[in-house]
């Protein structure tokens, strides 16, 4: 689908690392934002998003448009947060 720059509400986020027992499943809010509370400092987070059931114009993807976990760009929280990733 075309990038409308509109927020996507209710999208399921999966956030985890391959080497730490941390995983969380926040959903996006009305502004398209989500919060992964309690994430430890790491530069190895994998972030995946899935559309809500019934939404067919968007597909699940990993951060930065990658298609699978090995190819996914890792997200770092070592600076204290990972604000601003889309």
N, C-alpha and C positions, 0 to 999 in steps of 0.2 A: 504494500500500500504506500501511497505517497506520504511524505513526512508533512503532517499538517501543523506541527509545532504545538498541538493541543495536548493537554495532560491525559494520560491513560490511567483511569481509576480501576482498582480491583485486580490488577495484574499480580500474579503470584511470583515472588522473588525467592530464589534459592541461593544461599550464600554459604560457602564451606571452603575448607582447605583440605588438601590431600594428606597433610601431615599433622593435623591437630583435631582433637575431638570436639570441634565447634561447628554447629550447623544451625541455621535459623531460616524461617519461612515467613518473612513479613509480606504484606500486600501493599500495593500503592494506594495512596489516599486520593482525595478529590483533586489535588494539585499534581498528582503523578509522582509524589515523593514517597520514600519509604525510609525506615530507620531500622538498622540492625543493632539493637541494643546488646551490650556486653561483648562485642567483638574484641578479641585480644589483638595486640599489636602483631601484625604479620604483613609480609609483602607477597603472600601466596593465595589470597582469596580468589575463588572462582565465583562469578556472579552469573546467574541464569534467570531469565524472565519467561513466564508462560502467560498467554492471554487467558481471560476467564472462559469458562465453558460457554460455547455458543458463538464465540467471536471467531470469525473466519478470515477477516481481512489482515490479521497479524499472525505471525508464527512465533513460536518460542525461539529464543536466541541467547547466546552467551555474550558477555560484555564485549563491546566494540565490534559487534556483528559477526562474531565467530560462530561456527556451527557445532563444535563439540568440545568437551573438557580439555583434551590435550592441546587443542589450538587456541583455547580461550586466553585472552590477555589477563594476567593476574592483576588484582586490585590490592593496593597497599594501604594499610591503616597505621603504618609505623610513624607517620607524622601526626597521629592523633585522630584523624578522620579521613574519610574518602568522599567528602562532599563534592557535588558537582559532576559525578559520573552519570552518564545516560546509557 
